Amino acid sequence: MFPALSSLRLLLLVAVMFGLATNPSAAQTQYASQVATRAGIVSDAAKAADSNITTYAVIKPSLLLGYTSLRVQFAAPAAANKPAGLYIKPNVLIGLALLSGATINTYEKDGTRPVESYALSDNVVNLSLLPSGATQVTFAPTKSFSDVELVFASTLALGQDIAFYEAYSTVAPLPVVLSAFQGQATPAGVALSWQTASELNSDYFVVERAATPGQGFEALLRVASKGTSSQPQRYQFVDANPLSLGYYRLRQVDRDGTTTYGPVVAVAARASAASLTAYPIPAVATLTIIGAAPGAPLDILDQTGRAVQRVATPAALSPLDVHQLPAGTYFVRDVTTGQRVRFVKANDF
């Protein structure tokens, strides 16, 4: 088994490794959060993705399989052209010579083909021997990735143990940080609004709608974004012809064509009230109202907007008694919807 670190070496390892957390990019550095796959003999694999740089998994190169690998995954994509790497420690009897047969592969999340591969003997890979005896392996990926894999296939490694402490990367900045997306039914339609906390090289948004939450989304409107901004930005759109129950989402497109989808919100449209109609005009003794909300009270207003009479909505086609009103112009207002209709009251000669 891999020899245990002495207390002094452990303290040195912790001090050197945690030195990363004190540099200016500390807030952007992440450790692997889970194990993705393994092949061959790997002990305590979870310790290579526990964000604890004092614990480690043990890799034992396999003659039967021909190689041994351990692949870990980051919670957020790793940035391209930013530092990434591993903390490992080969058996002290073999040292860095053992590492010549090792390869680092990067993958998209759950991908099966490497995005990029680096032999540890490549010039673009930097190997730094730490005071603890561990080796910091650093590389600068040219493409973003979510998984990183360490593979040993060297015959020099047979019978030897390699400690895998942690993998780290620089978090790729999100093109758009969406802080809110909501919809509300209004008399004019479904009002959608969204807000971004920041934007980076964003091109535009597309508002999409579907009748079911999982499929059939169609584009309703394309809205230009602010591009790059560190300040909150607000957007809005009204779907004037909504479905009775619609599912809405945002599709955000970067300037390089990368597409990201936001959360889905469901909005039940407000039922459209029928337009108020009043007859006969002029009215002498009675007035019939069509289109009022069932059970809603009605106000009769004079030309100044003052309510001169309130009545309950009559049964269908039952007339209102208006014979006591003085001759003139009036309005009937549905108190529930706010709709109003004009009518003229005439005297009965």
C-alpha positions as CSV (number, residue, x, y, z in Angstrom):
1,M,0.0,0.0,0.0
2,F,1.0,3.6,-0.4
3,P,3.1,4.7,2.6
4,A,1.5,7.0,5.1
5,L,2.6,10.6,5.2
6,S,4.5,11.7,8.2
7,S,2.9,14.5,10.3
8,L,5.5,17.0,9.1
9,R,4.9,16.0,5.4
10,L,1.2,16.2,5.9
11,L,1.4,19.7,7.3
12,L,3.6,20.8,4.5
13,L,1.2,19.3,1.9
14,V,-1.8,21.1,3.5
15,A,0.1,24.4,3.6
16,V,1.3,24.2,0.0
17,M,-2.0,23.0,-1.4
18,F,-4.1,25.5,0.5
19,G,-1.8,28.2,-0.8
20,L,-3.9,28.0,-4.0
21,A,-6.9,29.1,-2.0
22,T,-5.2,32.4,-1.1
23,N,-4.3,33.5,-4.6
24,P,-6.5,36.1,-6.4
25,S,-8.4,33.5,-8.4
26,A,-9.4,31.5,-5.3
27,A,-13.1,32.3,-5.7
28,Q,-12.9,30.8,-9.2
29,T,-11.1,27.5,-8.2
30,Q,-13.1,24.4,-7.7
31,Y,-12.3,20.8,-6.7
32,A,-13.9,17.7,-8.2
33,S,-17.2,17.0,-6.6
34,Q,-17.8,13.3,-7.5
35,V,-16.2,10.2,-9.0
36,A,-17.4,9.6,-12.6
37,T,-15.8,6.3,-13.5
38,R,-12.9,4.0,-12.6
39,A,-11.1,1.1,-14.2
40,G,-8.7,-1.4,-12.7
41,I,-7.9,-1.5,-9.0
42,V,-8.8,1.8,-7.3
43,S,-9.2,2.0,-3.5
44,D,-11.1,4.8,-1.7
45,A,-12.0,6.4,-5.0
46,A,-14.4,8.9,-3.3
47,K,-11.5,10.5,-1.5
48,A,-10.2,11.9,-4.8
49,A,-13.4,14.0,-5.0
50,D,-14.2,15.0,-1.5
51,S,-12.7,18.5,-1.6
52,N,-10.2,17.4,1.1
53,I,-6.6,17.7,0.0
54,T,-5.3,15.7,2.9
55,T,-7.1,12.5,1.8
56,Y,-6.5,10.4,-1.3
57,A,-7.6,7.5,-3.5
58,V,-5.1,4.8,-4.3
59,I,-4.5,3.7,-7.9
60,K,-2.9,0.3,-8.5
61,P,-1.9,-0.2,-12.2
62,S,-3.1,-3.5,-13.5
63,L,-1.2,-6.0,-15.7
64,L,-4.4,-7.9,-16.5
65,L,-6.3,-4.8,-17.8
66,G,-3.2,-3.1,-19.2
67,Y,-4.1,0.2,-17.5
68,T,-5.8,1.8,-14.5
69,S,-7.9,5.0,-14.5
70,L,-9.8,7.2,-12.3
71,R,-12.2,9.9,-13.6
72,V,-13.7,12.6,-11.5
73,Q,-16.3,15.3,-12.2
74,F,-16.7,19.0,-11.4
75,A,-19.9,20.6,-10.3
76,A,-19.5,23.4,-12.8
77,P,-17.7,23.4,-16.2
78,A,-14.0,24.1,-16.1
79,A,-12.8,27.2,-18.0
80,A,-10.8,27.0,-21.2
81,N,-7.3,28.5,-21.1
82,K,-7.3,28.7,-17.3
83,P,-5.3,26.6,-14.9
84,A,-6.4,23.0,-14.1
85,G,-4.6,20.1,-12.6
86,L,-4.2,17.3,-10.2
87,Y,-2.4,16.6,-6.9
88,I,-0.9,13.1,-7.0
89,K,2.0,11.2,-5.4
90,P,3.7,8.2,-6.9
91,N,5.7,5.7,-4.9
92,V,8.8,7.4,-3.7
93,L,11.0,4.5,-5.1
94,I,9.8,5.3,-8.7
95,G,9.3,9.0,-8.4
96,L,8.6,11.2,-11.5
97,A,9.8,8.5,-13.9
98,L,6.6,6.6,-13.2
99,L,4.6,9.6,-14.4
100,S,6.0,9.3,-17.9
101,G,3.4,6.6,-18.6
102,A,0.4,8.6,-17.4
103,T,-2.2,10.5,-19.4
104,I,-4.8,13.1,-18.5
105,N,-8.0,13.1,-20.5
106,T,-10.7,15.8,-20.3
107,Y,-14.4,15.1,-21.1
108,E,-17.7,16.9,-21.4
109,K,-20.1,15.8,-18.7
110,D,-20.8,12.1,-19.1
111,G,-19.1,12.2,-22.5
112,T,-17.4,9.0,-23.8
113,R,-14.8,10.6,-26.1
114,P,-12.0,12.8,-24.6
115,V,-12.2,16.5,-25.4
116,E,-8.4,16.8,-25.0
117,S,-5.6,14.4,-23.9
118,Y,-2.2,15.3,-22.4
119,A,0.7,12.9,-21.7
120,L,2.4,14.0,-18.5
121,S,5.6,14.1,-20.5
122,D,4.2,16.8,-22.8
123,N,5.8,20.2,-22.6
124,V,2.4,21.8,-22.0
125,V,2.1,19.9,-18.7
126,N,4.0,21.3,-15.7
127,L,5.1,18.9,-13.0
128,S,6.0,20.6,-9.7
129,L,7.4,18.5,-6.8
130,L,6.0,19.9,-3.5
131,P,7.9,19.8,-0.2
132,S,5.5,17.1,0.9
133,G,6.7,14.7,-1.8
134,A,3.5,15.1,-3.7
135,T,3.4,16.3,-7.3
136,Q,1.2,19.1,-8.6
137,V,0.3,18.4,-12.3
138,T,-0.8,21.6,-14.0
139,F,-2.1,22.1,-17.5
140,A,-4.1,24.8,-19.4
141,P,-7.0,23.2,-21.3
142,T,-7.8,24.9,-24.6
143,K,-11.5,23.7,-24.3
144,S,-13.9,23.7,-21.5
145,F,-14.7,20.4,-19.8
146,S,-16.5,18.8,-16.9
147,D,-14.6,15.6,-16.2
148,V,-10.9,14.9,-15.9
149,E,-9.4,11.4,-16.0
150,L,-6.0,10.1,-14.9
151,V,-4.8,7.0,-16.8
152,F,-1.7,4.9,-16.0
153,A,-0.6,2.4,-18.7
154,S,3.2,2.3,-18.0
155,T,4.8,-1.1,-17.2
156,L,6.9,0.9,-14.8
157,A,3.8,1.4,-12.7
158,L,3.1,-2.3,-12.2
159,G,3.0,-3.2,-8.5
160,Q,3.3,0.5,-7.5
161,D,0.7,2.7,-5.8
162,I,-0.2,6.2,-6.8
163,A,-2.0,8.5,-4.5
164,F,-4.7,10.7,-6.1
165,Y,-5.5,13.6,-3.8
166,E,-7.7,16.0,-5.7
167,A,-8.4,17.5,-9.2
168,Y,-9.0,21.2,-9.5
169,S,-9.9,23.6,-12.2
170,T,-10.9,27.2,-12.8
171,V,-14.7,27.7,-12.9
172,A,-15.9,28.8,-16.4
173,P,-17.8,32.0,-16.1
174,L,-21.5,31.6,-16.9
175,P,-22.5,33.5,-20.1
176,V,-25.7,34.7,-18.4
177,V,-26.7,34.5,-14.7
178,L,-30.5,34.5,-14.7
179,S,-31.8,35.8,-11.4
180,A,-35.5,35.7,-12.1
181,F,-38.0,34.5,-14.7
182,Q,-41.7,34.7,-14.1
183,G,-45.1,35.0,-15.8
184,Q,-48.4,36.5,-14.8
185,A,-51.8,36.5,-16.4
186,T,-53.2,40.0,-17.2
187,P,-56.1,41.3,-19.2
188,A,-53.7,42.1,-22.0
189,G,-52.3,38.5,-22.0
190,V,-49.5,36.6,-20.2
191,A,-46.8,39.1,-19.1
192,L,-43.4,37.5,-18.9
193,S,-40.4,39.2,-17.2
194,W,-36.9,38.1,-16.5
195,Q,-33.8,39.6,-15.0
196,T,-30.1,38.8,-15.3
197,A,-27.5,39.4,-12.6
198,S,-24.7,39.5,-15.2
199,E,-24.1,38.8,-18.9
200,L,-21.0,37.7,-20.8
201,N,-20.9,37.7,-24.6
202,S,-24.6,37.1,-24.7
203,D,-26.4,37.6,-28.1
204,Y,-30.1,37.2,-27.6
205,F,-33.0,35.5,-25.8
206,V,-35.8,33.6,-27.4
207,V,-39.1,33.3,-25.5
208,E,-40.6,29.8,-26.2
209,R,-44.0,28.4,-25.4
210,A,-45.5,24.9,-25.3
211,A,-48.8,23.3,-24.4
212,T,-47.1,20.6,-22.4
213,P,-44.1,21.0,-20.2
214,G,-41.8,18.5,-21.8
215,Q,-42.0,19.0,-25.5
216,G,-43.3,21.0,-28.5
217,F,-41.8,24.4,-27.6
218,E,-42.2,27.1,-30.2
219,A,-40.4,30.4,-30.5
220,L,-42.6,33.4,-29.8
221,L,-40.1,36.3,-29.8
222,R,-36.4,37.0,-30.1
223,V,-35.1,39.7,-27.7
224,A,-31.6,41.2,-28.0
225,S,-29.6,40.9,-24.8
226,K,-27.2,43.5,-23.4
227,G,-24.1,41.5,-24.5
228,T,-21.7,41.9,-21.6
229,S,-22.8,43.5,-18.4
230,S,-22.0,43.2,-14.7
231,Q,-25.2,45.1,-13.8
232,P,-28.7,43.7,-13.4
233,Q,-30.7,43.8,-16.7
234,R,-34.5,43.5,-17.0
235,Y,-36.5,42.3,-19.9
236,Q,-40.3,41.8,-20.5
237,F,-42.7,40.5,-23.1
238,V,-46.5,40.1,-23.3
239,D,-48.0,37.0,-25.0
240,A,-51.2,38.7,-26.3
241,N,-52.6,35.4,-27.6
242,P,-51.9,33.0,-24.8
243,L,-53.0,29.4,-24.4
244,S,-55.4,28.6,-21.6
245,L,-52.5,26.9,-19.8
246,G,-49.1,27.7,-21.4
247,Y,-45.5,26.6,-20.4
248,Y,-42.8,29.2,-21.1
249,R,-39.0,29.0,-21.1
250,L,-36.1,31.1,-22.2
251,R,-33.5,30.0,-24.7
252,Q,-30.3,32.1,-24.4
253,V,-27.8,32.2,-27.2
254,D,-24.2,33.3,-26.9
255,R,-22.3,35.1,-29.6
256,D,-20.5,31.9,-30.4
257,G,-23.8,30.1,-30.9
258,T,-23.8,28.2,-27.6
259,T,-27.4,27.7,-26.4
260,T,-28.6,27.5,-22.8
261,Y,-32.2,26.8,-21.6
262,G,-33.7,28.4,-18.6
263,P,-36.4,27.0,-16.2
264,V,-40.0,26.4,-17.4
265,V,-42.8,28.4,-15.8
266,A,-46.5,27.5,-16.2
267,V,-49.1,30.3,-16.5
268,A,-52.9,29.9,-16.8
269,A,-54.2,32.8,-18.9
270,R,-57.0,35.0,-17.6
271,A,-60.3,34.2,-19.2
272,S,-61.3,37.0,-21.6
273,A,-64.4,38.7,-20.5
274,A,-67.0,39.2,-23.2
275,S,-67.4,42.8,-24.3
276,L,-70.3,44.6,-22.5
277,T,-73.2,45.4,-24.7
278,A,-76.3,47.5,-23.8
279,Y,-79.6,48.0,-25.6
280,P,-81.9,49.5,-26.6
281,I,-80.3,52.9,-27.2
282,P,-81.8,55.2,-26.3
283,A,-83.3,53.4,-23.3
284,V,-86.5,54.7,-21.9
285,A,-87.7,52.4,-19.1
286,T,-85.4,49.4,-19.2
287,L,-81.9,48.5,-20.3
288,T,-80.6,45.0,-21.2
289,I,-76.9,44.3,-20.5
290,I,-75.0,41.4,-22.1
291,G,-71.4,40.3,-21.2
292,A,-71.3,41.1,-17.5
293,A,-69.4,38.8,-15.2
294,P,-71.9,36.4,-13.5
295,G,-72.9,37.6,-10.1
296,A,-70.9,40.8,-10.4
297,P,-72.4,44.1,-9.3
298,L,-72.9,46.8,-11.9
299,D,-72.5,50.6,-11.4
300,I,-74.4,53.1,-13.4
301,L,-72.2,56.2,-13.8
302,D,-73.1,59.7,-15.0
303,Q,-70.9,61.6,-17.5
304,T,-68.6,62.8,-14.6
305,G,-67.9,59.3,-13.6
306,R,-70.0,59.5,-10.4
307,A,-71.9,56.3,-9.5
308,V,-75.6,57.1,-9.4
309,Q,-76.9,53.6,-9.0
310,R,-75.5,50.1,-8.2
311,V,-77.4,47.0,-9.1
312,A,-76.8,43.2,-9.1
313,T,-76.1,41.6,-12.4
314,P,-79.5,40.4,-13.6
315,A,-80.3,37.0,-15.0
316,A,-79.5,36.5,-18.7
317,L,-81.4,39.1,-20.8
318,S,-83.3,40.4,-17.8
319,P,-83.6,44.2,-18.2
320,L,-82.5,46.8,-15.7
321,D,-85.1,49.3,-14.5
322,V,-83.7,52.8,-15.5
323,H,-87.0,54.7,-15.8
324,Q,-86.2,56.9,-12.8
325,L,-82.9,58.2,-14.3
326,P,-83.0,61.7,-15.7
327,A,-82.5,61.9,-19.4
328,G,-78.8,62.0,-20.4
329,T,-75.7,60.0,-21.2
330,Y,-74.6,57.3,-18.8
331,F,-72.2,54.4,-18.5
332,V,-72.7,50.9,-17.1
333,R,-69.5,49.5,-15.4
334,D,-68.8,45.9,-14.5
335,V,-67.2,46.3,-11.1
336,T,-65.3,43.0,-11.4
337,T,-63.7,43.5,-14.8
338,G,-63.7,47.3,-15.0
339,Q,-65.4,47.1,-18.5
340,R,-67.9,49.8,-19.2
341,V,-70.5,50.5,-21.9
342,R,-72.2,53.8,-22.8
343,F,-75.9,54.3,-23.1
344,V,-78.4,57.1,-23.6
345,K,-81.5,57.5,-21.3
346,A,-84.4,59.3,-22.9
347,N,-87.7,60.5,-21.4
348,D,-90.9,58.7,-22.0
349,F,-93.4,61.1,-23.6
